[in-house]
Amino acid sequence: MTTVAAQQRLIKPHGGHLVDRLDERPSNVESLETVTLTSREVSDLDMLASGALSPLEGFMGRDDYDRVLDELRLENGLAWALPVCLAVEAAPQGDRVALADESGRLLATLDVGEVYSYDKEREAERCFRTTETEHPGVARLMAQRPLYLSGRVTVFDRVPPAFPELAMDPAETRAAFAERGWKRVVGFQTRNPIHRAHEYLTKVALETVDGLLIHPLVGETKSDDVPAATRVECYRVLVENYYPADRVIVSAFPAAMRYAGPREAIWHAICRKNYGCSHFIVGRDHAGVGSYYGTYDAQLIFDEFEPHELDIEPMFFEHSFWCKVCGSMASAKTCPHSGDDHVFLSGTKVREMLGNGELPPVEFSRPEVAEVLIEAYRT
Ligand SMILES: [Zn+2]
């Protein structure tokens, strides 16, 4: 089969085609008024450029924004879950502006669409289901500039990826899937080190499809999450030792974490569809933080869409554990035994053991992964 034919077997990008907003640096860019982006906006910009946010070609206008907040859909009716907006202090003068990161590096131009005011409380309530500023997503929203600037972007310079060896745009993951002859591919989102429980559910999912994309989020997260470099090393040793190389790709997902729970689960699924995944793993409390969302909210929200609207198929998972009686990994769905028979360690207990240089039980964590974490705690 030719590569083109193999690519055509993959799921279509959201909206039908993969957006590409990369182009040459325009000669007059230095003379344009410059808008400085926050790190989250830079990450959104890069995802707009690569097509990871297809069908979006730029930062959202008011009609898209309002309908996403109220109805989980873009103005044209296509499913969408979170605002992708650029906050500014004041309306720009011209009809085109340059976009820069916080160091002043020019990255893109934006053709000015609308400048509109927005209600932070409303956006917080809709997206995060709370207006409490202890929520990291709400805190960031409340600190934002007061107006949104919409418009199509053209990116001519990209911020170097944090992990160049793991950087793959949607066109590249799609090509890699096609090259391996995969049609059905399951995406796994994570921002934590992978222990046996995650290994188990990725493998259960992989049993039913052709390939697995381990797609850790390496964009901005809360400061108390495990550092991305440590997590990436955990994935590397785990995959090297416990997964067949021809069935798994590890690549970085460049999004910034929003902690929007259910809505972010939808948004993450749509992004992975753009990367070529036909299936997407959704665990309990996906993209949650604290106790702002119910345990199953990130799974239940998928019921608000007809299956064809998302196209990518969610695969829902329970917490899993090693059961001594079953003699295998299991979950409440598959094991009838009591908690006393399960190997369970709280997050606090695991951190305490690793901090003391102790390996957790092999039923909980692969020793290669635990060693990486112990080393990270030591430094
Ligand atoms: Zn059991």
Boltz pocket constraint, residues with backbone or C-beta under 6 A from the ligand:
constraints:
  - pocket:
      binder: B
      contacts: [[A, 323], [A, 324], [A, 325], [A, 326], [A, 327], [A, 330], [A, 334], [A, 335], [A, 336], [A, 337], [A, 341]]
      max_distance: 6.0
